[in-house]
Amino acid sequence: MMENKKQIANVAASPKTGWTVRESVAEKSQNKKKIIILGIESSCDDTSAAVIRDGVLLSNVTASQAVHEAYGGVVPELASRAHQQNIVPVVDQALKRAGVSKNELSAIAFTRGPGLMGSLLVGVSFAKGLAAALDIPMIDVNHLQGHVLAHFIKESENDNTAPPFPFLCLLVSGGNSQIVLVKAYNDMQIIGQTIDDAAGEAIDKCSKVMGLGYPGGPVIDRLARQGNPEAYHFAKPAIPGYDYSFSGLKTSFLYHLRDWLAEDPDFIKHHKEDLAASLEKTVVDILMNKLRRAAKDLKIRHVAVAGGVSANTGLREAFKDHARKFGWTIYIPKFSYTTDNAAMIAITGVFKYADKEFCPMEAPAYSRVQ
Ligand code: KG4
């Protein structure tokens, strides 16, 4: 007898959420149902959608928002409106590039927080609407967990570059600077974090006072390649444990610049490469000093970096240097997985799907870590 592929043979209810996972008779008997996860990311100013099939990334589409450049920072209301415009075409493109129809999706993973509430709401509402229409489970993802798990994104079956557990991950972005001890995909301990500004935020603000535009990170990176990192010395914090602080560096940079500009109004124009190189070196030194201490204390040699600032050339070089000097095995993500992207949300969804960690329809977005 021909098996009806659409026949629902098994409806397993998740005890936690009540969501149901359906398998057809054909799929179950052949035990080769493809697990296809759509990931959606909208926590800040990037609208992104990605598709992963059986653990392998098929597409990762991101629409960035140039509208904020004129304001020197992300304007939440404008970000939210841009997400509304972008979300449908971005998801559509991600499905098309993956060669997957929405009816084939097994679940939808989405960033639930932390992030800008107006931005998050667009992705969360879209994910809920689509999941309800398709009658498939939803998987809520913590954005920061997604950044760490970006190291598990596989671009092909043979891609085996993921770190083994436990490993340390330096998570550095515009909103966070953390050292995370990763014991399992769902067992992460923040052993150090910034007590004020994040590394990316400090770089962006220093870049702004130099009149270099937003976001400053990539501009500082580019200029730093042509400058002398020892030209100027800025304040480094003395904070106990593995925690960070970047507000002192920001103030030190500002005050130095004010004094130099008083003597030479064209100081920035003449010295921007050296300023960028010295700023970058200070940030990298601060980050690596604590990370090195944590790795030594915990006797961990598998060390990863994640988040937008992990795109930085100086930081990547410092990682390679530490690998040589201290025998670390290092994990540096591809550029496309450093800044906000949905591939990292989808891969987190893959882990959670395997454990049937679904979330209820009423789960609200959250702007801060719960
Ligand atoms: O992770 P991300 O895209 O967004 C969140 O904050 O979640 O990180 C953005 C941050 C910004 O501060 C940006 O200036 C910084 O990453 N960034 C860089 C570089 N590329 C992006 N910082 C230093 N060097 C870079 N090449």
Residues whose N, C-alpha, C, O or C-beta is under 5 A from the ligand:
A	BS01	KG4	S173 G174 G175 G200 E201 D204 P215 G216 G217 P218 D221 G307 G308 V309 A311 N312 T313 T338 T339 D340
